[in-house]
Amino acid sequence: MKKTNHYTGRHSRKKFALPAVAGLACVIFAAQALGEAVPQSTITHRSAGGIDPKPYIESIELTTNGLQFEWSGFGGPYTVFTSDNIAAQEWQSFETNGTAALLAAEYQKQFVKISGPSPVFAGAATCMQCHSDTHTEWSETSHAGALETLKAIGQGENGQCLPCHTVGYGLPTGYKNETETPYFAGVQCENCHGPGGEHAMNPGDESNKPLIEMSSMMCGGCHTDTHHPTYDEWELSSHSDALSTIQNHPFGGDSCLECHSQDYRYAEEAGYDMPSVENAQLSLECSTCHAPHGGVEHEGLLRAEVGNLCGQCHTQEEATLGDSPHHPQFEMLKGIGAFNSDGTPLEQTSAHSQLAAAGGQACAQCHVVSFEVENPNQGNPNVTGHTFNPFDESITTHQAPQYAGCSDCHTSEWADQHRHELQSEVENRLAALAPYFNEDSEQYIDPAQLSAADQEKLQIAEFNYHYVEADGSLGVHNKNNASEALDVADTIVGELQ
């Protein structure tokens, strides 16, 4: 039985990637990288249920030799159909084993559609025969029980929900109902790796090897809409722009990829060749923080406890005197990382530091705040906290109330007043210190004019200044630590003027 591509349309003279039509997502599956190169991202549009195995027209171009177009899908042979009437009962057909065709120029005013065989789904029980450890871990996750969550709210037969809660719903070989196809219930291996029937029958055939896809678009086909707009929020976050930030920065180097690219993190974990800034594709994706097969405590599928997870990147690592701390948020929260005037480590905790204790909510307490609204809609959706910035006033429809994360300890009114007072104070103190480290300022303290001991003191002052500045919270993460670090800097520059 064959499934016809959703797209039918007259051709343009320009090469282009075709948009989605009638609500169906346009997906492009590039050839999976083999050998030592990290698997390439293959998804260019989201699809409910994960990977959509139907063939999709990818590009059309009118050349001197005729009409060249390409498509993508999981398996052939494919049939190309043409007609000058979209409503025609019969179309002219051309068989092909590839994923490209060249039609004579006379077809440039024709409609074209592609048909391919329906994918063969295997089900998680089949995958378990070779991947038992992964199956065991997955079976304890909310993905495995996705259909049960629908049934619990009386929506177990809702065709609008089933694509994201079962395998292959709407396709001839996928989920139909619990009676006929109970083995396709839940979000399984094939939602994210593609149809696995051919692979299960011939595991040694590399052409049928399941995809490894790390793009957030994979998750975004389901984790979206007004009820759970996780992907929509992530798109608004700095995480989604982390890679482009260094690719567009003149000083961005390959070492930055460790905290700016999922390609790098996956390659490091799986033993692939490390990507470069030029060929990395993915930013900080869902799979950077979440382990689809199962993670810490499974509920949120996190790769590590929250504090340690965020602290993998939001850290100054081993920065020391002479360095300029890059993003020391976790050190600031814990109350470590700066220096006393004698060069010993400065340690100054605050009430917020308790959030970073083992098992605490850490950064998520304020930066990943979920919020449910009554009757969610496009203008007022539920919130999952994945913009990660509770104080970004430019984000209007995907934010919880600004001080929702503070409500365990403070009223919104108190938090708002003290946040602004503290940030204004710290901002002014940073502005007052900045000229002492700026060569173009009249207040600049030239280390070349100082003794070796005073040069080290100046380094301490400058380090503490940059430590507080780079944290970015202007004292909110740990007001005691920020204040003490600036006190040390103030004292030193006062002595050296």
C-alpha positions as CSV (number, residue, x, y, z in Angstrom):
1,M,0.0,0.0,0.0
2,K,1.4,3.4,-0.9
3,K,1.3,6.7,0.8
4,T,1.2,9.8,-1.4
5,N,3.2,12.9,-0.5
6,H,1.1,15.8,0.8
7,Y,2.5,18.4,-1.5
8,T,1.1,19.0,-5.0
9,G,1.8,22.3,-6.8
10,R,3.0,24.0,-10.0
11,H,6.7,24.6,-10.2
12,S,8.7,27.7,-9.8
13,R,11.7,28.5,-11.9
14,K,13.8,29.0,-8.7
15,K,15.2,26.3,-6.5
16,F,13.5,26.3,-3.1
17,A,12.5,24.2,-0.1
18,L,8.8,23.6,-0.2
19,P,6.7,24.8,2.8
20,A,4.2,22.8,4.8
21,V,0.8,22.5,3.2
22,A,-2.6,21.7,4.9
23,G,-1.0,21.6,8.3
24,L,1.5,18.8,7.5
25,A,5.1,19.4,8.3
26,C,7.8,19.4,5.6
27,V,10.7,17.1,6.7
28,I,14.0,16.6,4.9
29,F,16.1,13.5,5.7
30,A,19.7,13.9,4.7
31,A,21.9,10.8,4.4
32,Q,23.0,9.8,7.8
33,A,26.7,10.4,8.4
34,L,28.7,7.2,8.7
35,G,32.2,6.6,10.0
36,E,33.7,9.0,12.5
37,A,31.7,12.2,11.7
38,V,29.0,13.2,14.1
39,P,25.5,12.3,12.8
40,Q,24.1,15.3,10.9
41,S,20.8,16.8,11.8
42,T,18.1,15.8,9.3
43,I,15.0,17.6,10.4
44,T,14.0,21.0,9.0
45,H,10.4,21.2,10.2
46,R,8.5,19.8,13.1
47,S,6.0,16.9,12.8
48,A,3.5,15.6,15.3
49,G,4.7,12.2,16.5
50,G,8.4,12.7,15.8
51,I,9.9,11.7,12.5
52,D,7.4,11.7,9.6
53,P,8.2,8.8,7.2
54,K,6.1,10.0,4.3
55,P,8.0,11.2,1.2
56,Y,8.4,15.0,0.9
57,I,9.4,17.1,-2.1
58,E,12.6,18.9,-1.1
59,S,13.5,21.2,-4.0
60,I,12.5,22.0,-7.6
61,E,14.7,23.7,-10.2
62,L,14.2,24.4,-13.9
63,T,17.5,23.7,-15.6
64,T,18.6,23.7,-19.3
65,N,18.0,19.9,-19.3
66,G,14.5,20.0,-17.9
67,L,12.8,20.0,-14.5
68,Q,15.1,18.7,-11.7
69,F,13.5,18.0,-8.4
70,E,14.4,16.0,-5.3
71,W,12.5,14.4,-2.5
72,S,13.2,12.5,0.7
73,G,11.7,9.6,2.6
74,F,12.5,6.3,4.2
75,G,12.4,3.9,1.4
76,G,11.5,3.3,-2.3
77,P,10.9,2.5,-4.9
78,Y,9.0,5.8,-5.5
79,T,6.6,6.7,-8.2
80,V,6.5,10.2,-9.7
81,F,3.1,11.3,-10.9
82,T,2.5,14.3,-13.2
83,S,-0.7,15.9,-14.5
84,D,-1.8,19.3,-15.9
85,N,-5.0,19.0,-13.8
86,I,-4.8,18.6,-10.1
87,A,-8.3,17.1,-10.0
88,A,-7.5,14.5,-12.7
89,Q,-8.5,10.9,-12.0
90,E,-5.4,9.5,-13.9
91,W,-1.9,10.9,-13.7
92,Q,1.1,9.9,-15.8
93,S,3.5,7.9,-13.7
94,F,7.3,7.3,-13.7
95,E,9.0,4.7,-11.5
96,T,12.3,5.5,-9.8
97,N,14.6,3.9,-7.3
98,G,16.3,7.1,-6.3
99,T,15.2,10.3,-4.6
100,A,15.6,12.6,-7.6
101,A,14.2,12.9,-11.0
102,L,14.8,15.0,-14.2
103,L,11.7,15.6,-16.3
104,A,11.7,17.2,-19.7
105,A,11.1,21.0,-19.8
106,E,7.6,20.4,-21.1
107,Y,6.6,19.3,-17.6
108,Q,7.4,22.7,-16.0
109,K,3.7,23.6,-16.0
110,Q,2.6,20.3,-14.7
111,F,1.6,19.3,-11.2
112,V,3.8,16.7,-9.6
113,K,3.4,14.3,-6.6
114,I,5.5,11.5,-5.1
115,S,4.3,8.2,-3.8
116,G,6.3,5.7,-1.8
117,P,5.6,2.5,0.1
118,S,4.2,2.7,3.6
119,P,6.9,2.3,6.3
120,V,7.2,-0.9,8.3
121,F,7.0,-0.3,12.0
122,A,8.5,-2.9,14.4
123,G,7.4,-1.7,17.9
124,A,9.5,-1.4,21.0
125,A,9.2,-5.1,21.9
126,T,11.1,-5.9,18.7
127,C,13.8,-3.3,19.4
128,M,14.1,-4.8,22.9
129,Q,15.6,-8.0,21.5
130,C,18.9,-6.2,20.8
131,H,18.6,-3.0,22.9
132,S,17.4,-4.5,26.2
133,D,19.1,-2.0,28.5
134,T,17.7,1.0,26.7
135,H,14.3,-0.6,26.5
136,T,14.3,-1.2,30.3
137,E,15.2,2.4,31.0
138,W,12.7,3.8,28.5
139,S,9.9,1.6,29.9
140,E,9.9,3.6,33.1
141,T,9.6,7.0,31.5
142,S,6.5,9.1,30.8
143,H,7.1,8.5,27.1
144,A,6.3,4.8,27.5
145,G,3.0,5.7,29.3
146,A,2.0,8.5,26.9
147,L,-1.2,6.7,25.8
148,E,-2.2,6.1,29.5
149,T,-2.0,9.9,30.1
150,L,-4.5,10.4,27.4
151,K,-6.8,7.7,28.7
152,A,-6.6,9.3,32.2
153,I,-8.3,12.4,30.9
154,G,-10.8,10.6,28.6
155,Q,-8.9,11.3,25.4
156,G,-7.6,7.9,24.6
157,E,-9.4,7.8,21.2
158,N,-8.9,11.4,20.2
159,G,-7.4,11.4,16.7
160,Q,-5.9,14.9,17.3
161,C,-3.9,13.7,20.3
162,L,-2.9,10.1,19.2
163,P,-0.1,11.1,16.7
164,C,1.9,12.3,19.7
165,H,1.0,9.5,22.0
166,T,1.4,6.4,19.8
167,V,3.6,5.1,17.0
168,G,2.7,5.8,13.4
169,Y,-0.9,6.8,14.0
170,G,-2.6,7.7,10.7
171,L,-0.3,5.5,8.6
172,P,-1.5,2.1,7.3
173,T,1.1,0.1,9.4
174,G,0.9,2.2,12.6
175,Y,-1.3,2.5,15.6
176,K,-5.0,2.0,15.1
177,N,-6.5,1.3,18.5
178,E,-5.7,-0.7,21.6
179,T,-7.5,-3.7,20.5
180,E,-5.8,-4.1,17.1
181,T,-2.4,-2.6,17.7
182,P,-1.7,-2.4,21.5
183,Y,2.1,-2.9,20.8
184,F,2.2,0.6,19.2
185,A,0.9,2.4,22.3
186,G,3.0,5.2,23.8
187,V,6.0,7.2,22.5
188,Q,8.5,4.5,21.4
189,C,11.8,4.1,19.7
190,E,10.4,4.7,16.2
191,N,8.8,8.1,17.0
192,C,12.4,9.5,17.3
193,H,14.5,7.1,15.2
194,G,12.1,6.4,12.3
195,P,10.4,3.2,11.2
196,G,12.5,0.2,12.3
197,G,10.9,-2.8,10.6
198,E,13.4,-3.0,7.7
199,H,16.3,-2.6,10.2
200,A,15.0,-5.3,12.4
201,M,14.7,-7.7,9.5
202,N,18.3,-6.9,8.3
203,P,20.3,-5.3,11.1
204,G,23.5,-5.4,9.1
205,D,22.2,-3.1,6.3
206,E,23.5,0.3,7.0
207,S,21.0,1.9,4.7
208,N,18.2,0.9,7.1
209,K,20.0,2.0,10.2
210,P,17.7,4.1,12.5
211,L,18.4,7.8,12.6
212,I,20.2,9.6,15.4
213,E,18.5,13.0,15.5
214,M,19.3,15.6,18.2
215,S,17.5,18.6,16.9
216,S,14.8,20.2,19.1
217,M,12.5,20.0,16.1
218,M,12.3,16.3,16.9
219,C,10.8,17.1,20.3
220,G,9.0,20.2,19.1
221,G,6.5,18.3,16.9
222,C,4.8,17.2,20.1
223,H,6.0,19.5,22.9
224,T,4.2,22.5,21.5
225,D,0.8,24.2,21.4
226,T,-1.0,26.1,24.1
227,H,-1.1,23.2,26.6
228,H,2.7,22.5,26.6
229,P,4.6,25.1,24.5
230,T,8.0,23.9,25.6
231,Y,9.5,24.1,22.1
232,D,7.9,27.5,21.4
233,E,9.5,28.8,24.6
234,W,12.8,27.3,23.8
235,E,12.8,29.1,20.4
236,L,12.6,32.4,22.4
237,S,15.5,31.5,24.7
238,S,19.2,32.2,24.4
239,H,19.8,28.5,24.3
240,S,18.3,28.3,20.8
241,D,20.8,31.0,19.6
242,A,23.9,29.7,21.5
243,L,25.6,28.3,18.3
244,S,24.8,31.3,16.1
245,T,26.1,33.6,18.8
246,I,29.6,32.2,18.5
247,Q,29.4,31.6,14.7
248,N,28.7,35.3,14.3
249,H,31.3,36.4,16.8
250,P,34.8,37.2,15.6
251,F,36.3,35.6,18.7
252,G,34.2,32.4,18.6
253,G,36.4,29.4,18.6
254,D,36.0,25.6,18.5
255,S,36.5,25.4,22.3
256,C,33.3,27.5,22.8
257,L,31.3,24.6,21.2
258,E,31.4,22.7,24.5
259,C,28.8,25.0,25.9
260,H,27.3,26.3,22.6
261,S,26.6,23.2,20.5
262,Q,24.9,19.9,21.0
263,D,26.9,18.5,18.1
264,Y,30.1,19.0,20.2
265,R,28.5,17.5,23.3
266,Y,27.2,14.4,21.5
267,A,30.5,13.9,19.7
268,E,32.4,14.1,23.0
269,E,30.0,11.6,24.6
270,A,29.9,9.1,21.8
271,G,33.5,9.3,20.6
272,Y,32.9,11.0,17.2
273,D,35.3,13.5,15.6
274,M,34.7,16.9,17.2
275,P,32.9,19.4,15.0
276,S,34.3,22.9,14.3
277,V,32.5,26.2,14.6
278,E,32.1,26.2,10.8
279,N,30.4,22.8,10.5
280,A,28.5,22.5,13.8
281,Q,24.8,22.5,13.1
282,L,22.9,22.4,16.4
283,S,22.7,24.9,19.2
284,L,21.8,23.9,22.8
285,E,18.9,21.5,22.0
286,C,16.3,19.6,24.2
287,S,18.7,16.6,24.0
288,T,21.5,18.7,25.6
289,C,19.7,18.7,28.9
290,H,17.2,15.8,28.5
291,A,18.0,12.1,27.9
292,P,15.1,10.7,25.8
293,H,15.7,7.1,26.9
294,G,15.6,8.1,30.6
295,G,17.5,10.4,33.0
296,V,17.7,11.4,36.6
297,E,14.5,10.2,38.4
298,H,13.0,9.9,34.9
299,E,10.2,12.4,35.4
300,G,11.9,15.2,33.5
301,L,14.5,13.0,31.8
302,L,17.3,15.3,32.9
303,R,20.9,14.2,32.3
304,A,22.0,15.3,35.7
305,E,20.6,17.0,38.8
306,V,19.5,20.6,38.0
307,G,22.4,22.4,39.6
308,N,25.0,20.2,38.2
309,L,23.3,20.3,34.8
310,C,23.2,24.0,34.5
311,G,26.6,24.3,36.1
312,Q,28.3,22.4,33.3
313,C,28.1,25.5,31.2
314,H,27.2,28.3,33.6
315,T,30.5,28.1,35.4
316,Q,33.9,29.9,35.4
317,E,35.5,26.4,35.7
318,E,39.2,26.9,36.9
319,A,39.5,30.6,36.3
320,T,42.1,32.2,38.4
321,L,44.0,35.5,38.7
322,G,44.8,37.0,35.3
323,D,41.7,35.4,33.8
324,S,38.4,37.1,33.0
325,P,35.6,34.9,34.3
326,H,33.2,34.1,31.5
327,H,29.9,32.9,33.0
328,P,30.3,32.2,36.8
329,Q,26.6,31.9,37.7
330,F,26.9,28.6,39.5
331,E,30.0,29.7,41.5
332,M,28.2,33.0,42.4
333,L,25.1,31.1,43.6
334,K,27.1,28.7,45.7
335,G,29.2,31.6,47.2
336,I,32.6,30.6,45.8
337,G,34.9,31.8,43.0
338,A,36.1,35.3,44.0
339,F,39.2,36.2,46.0
340,N,40.0,38.0,49.3
341,S,42.5,40.7,49.2
342,D,45.3,38.4,50.3
343,G,44.6,36.0,47.4
344,T,42.7,33.3,49.4
345,P,39.4,32.1,48.1
346,L,36.4,34.2,49.1
347,E,33.5,32.2,50.3
348,Q,30.2,34.0,51.1
349,T,26.9,32.2,50.9
350,S,23.4,33.6,51.1
351,A,19.9,32.1,51.5
352,H,19.9,31.5,47.7
353,S,22.9,29.3,48.0
354,Q,20.8,26.7,49.7
355,L,19.1,26.2,46.3
356,A,22.3,24.7,45.0
357,A,22.5,22.1,47.7
358,A,22.1,18.4,46.7
359,G,18.6,17.8,45.5
360,G,17.7,21.5,45.5
361,Q,16.0,23.2,42.6
362,A,19.1,25.4,42.0
363,C,18.7,27.5,38.9
364,A,15.4,26.0,38.0
365,Q,13.8,27.6,41.1
366,C,13.6,30.9,39.3
367,H,14.6,30.1,35.7
368,V,12.3,27.1,34.9
369,V,9.0,28.1,36.4
370,S,5.9,26.3,35.0
371,F,2.5,28.0,35.2
372,E,-0.9,26.7,34.2
373,V,-3.7,29.0,33.1
374,E,-7.4,28.4,32.9
375,N,-8.5,27.6,29.3
376,P,-5.1,28.1,27.6
377,N,-5.1,29.7,24.2
378,Q,-2.7,31.2,21.7
379,G,-2.7,34.6,23.5
380,N,-2.5,33.0,27.0
381,P,-0.8,29.6,26.9
382,N,0.4,27.4,29.7
383,V,4.0,28.1,30.7
384,T,6.7,25.4,31.0
385,G,9.6,27.7,32.0
386,H,11.8,27.1,28.9
387,T,12.5,30.7,28.0
388,F,14.8,30.4,31.1
389,N,14.7,34.1,31.7
390,P,12.0,35.3,34.2
391,F,12.8,38.9,33.8
392,D,12.9,39.3,30.0
393,E,10.0,41.7,29.5
394,S,10.3,41.4,25.7
395,I,8.7,37.9,26.0
396,T,5.1,38.5,26.7
397,T,3.0,35.3,26.0
398,H,5.4,32.6,27.3
399,Q,6.3,33.8,30.8
400,A,5.0,32.9,34.2
401,P,4.3,35.8,36.5
402,Q,7.7,37.5,37.0
403,Y,8.3,36.5,40.6
404,A,6.6,33.2,40.6
405,G,9.9,31.5,41.4
406,C,10.3,33.7,44.5
407,S,6.9,32.9,46.0
408,D,8.2,30.2,48.3
409,C,10.0,32.8,50.4
410,H,8.9,36.3,49.3
411,T,5.9,38.2,48.2
412,S,6.0,39.6,44.6
413,E,6.0,43.1,45.9
414,W,8.9,42.5,48.3
415,A,10.9,40.7,45.6
416,D,10.3,43.4,43.0
417,Q,11.4,46.2,45.3
418,H,14.5,44.5,46.6
419,R,15.5,43.2,43.2
420,H,15.5,46.7,41.7
421,E,17.2,48.2,44.8
422,L,19.9,45.6,44.8
423,Q,20.6,45.6,41.0
424,S,20.7,49.4,41.0
425,E,23.3,49.3,43.8
426,V,25.5,46.7,42.2
427,E,25.3,48.3,38.8
428,N,26.5,51.6,40.3
429,R,29.3,49.9,42.1
430,L,30.5,48.2,38.9
431,A,30.3,51.5,37.0
432,A,32.4,53.1,39.6
433,L,35.1,50.4,39.4
434,A,35.2,50.1,35.7
435,P,37.5,53.1,34.9
436,Y,40.3,51.6,37.1
437,F,40.7,48.7,34.6
438,N,40.2,50.8,31.4
439,E,43.4,51.9,29.7
440,D,41.5,54.9,28.1
441,S,40.3,56.2,31.5
442,E,42.1,58.9,33.5
443,Q,41.5,56.7,36.6
444,Y,43.3,53.7,35.0
445,I,45.7,52.0,37.3
446,D,48.7,50.9,35.2
447,P,50.1,47.6,36.4
448,A,53.5,48.5,34.9
449,Q,53.8,51.2,37.5
450,L,53.2,48.8,40.4
451,S,55.4,46.4,42.4
452,A,54.9,42.7,41.9
453,A,52.9,42.5,45.1
454,D,50.6,45.3,44.1
455,Q,50.2,43.9,40.6
456,E,48.8,40.8,42.2
457,K,46.4,42.9,44.3
458,L,45.3,44.7,41.2
459,Q,44.6,41.4,39.5
460,I,42.4,40.4,42.5
461,A,40.4,43.6,42.2
462,E,40.0,43.2,38.5
463,F,39.0,39.5,38.7
464,N,36.4,40.2,41.4
465,Y,35.0,43.1,39.2
466,H,34.6,40.8,36.2
467,Y,33.3,38.0,38.3
468,V,30.3,40.1,39.5
469,E,29.9,41.6,36.1
470,A,29.9,38.3,34.2
471,D,27.5,36.7,36.6
472,G,24.9,39.0,35.1
473,S,22.3,38.9,37.9
474,L,23.7,42.1,39.5
475,G,23.6,40.5,42.9
476,V,20.3,38.5,42.7
477,H,22.0,35.1,42.6
478,N,23.9,35.8,45.8
479,K,23.9,39.4,47.2
480,N,26.4,38.6,50.0
481,N,28.9,37.1,47.6
482,A,28.6,39.9,45.1
483,S,28.8,42.6,47.7
484,E,31.8,41.1,49.4
485,A,33.7,40.6,46.1
486,L,33.1,44.2,45.2
487,D,34.2,45.3,48.7
488,V,37.5,43.6,48.2
489,A,37.9,45.3,44.8
490,D,37.0,48.7,46.2
491,T,39.5,48.4,49.0
492,I,42.3,47.4,46.7
493,V,41.8,50.2,44.1
494,G,41.5,52.7,47.1
495,E,44.9,51.6,48.3
496,L,46.5,51.6,44.8
497,Q,45.4,55.0,43.6
